[in-house]
Amino acid sequence: MGKNLYVIRHCKAEGQAFDEQLTDEGHKQAQQLRDLFSTVQVDRIISSPYTRALQSIKPISGAKRVEIETDSRLEERKLSSKQLPDWLEKLESTFSNMDLAYEGGESSREATARVVQLMEECKADQNVESIIIVTHGNLMSLLLNHFSQDFGFEGWKKLSNPDVYVVQLGEDGTNVKRIWEERRK
């Protein structure tokens, strides 16, 4: 039997800090996510503990009556503890060199390992078929790159807030598919 892992990048937020709230548009997007999942079976929801991730998934949790579990392995990847004026180039370098880590940050390999560990636990859970994972763009792109090596930095640049991919885990292998369509105002 196959398993569906729905990987969601949080909706638009005011900023990047742990406690940043969703914008008004982000709250509307969270309702759109709820609508997207209205006909989808959801057995489990696991989210980053960041406020913007929790606010993004709350409408689905309420509609499906599935409790939100938080897991620190879904937290935003820390690129560095220092301000990096050239952060975009530095980020791109971490996609081509998975072991590259900047001061106080974690490498792509380290970040991927923590989220893949969670995915393996989800895959092994025989009691569920459909799990929603809510995270952040950088970590999401590393996870998708793990399942589909062609994702990488260019894939990260194309992600939207929010974004949704389904990772279908079957006996024949893994299939990754984007299911979020940008909604226009």
Secondary structure by P-SEA (a helix, b strand, c coil): cbbbbbbbcccccccccccccccaaaaaaaaaaaaaaccccccbbbbcccaaaaaaaaaaaaaacbbbbbbccccccccccccccaaaaaaaaaaacccccccccccaaaaaaaaaaaaaaaaacccccbbbbbbcaaaaaaaaaaacccccaaaaaacccbbbbbbcccccbbbbbbccccccc
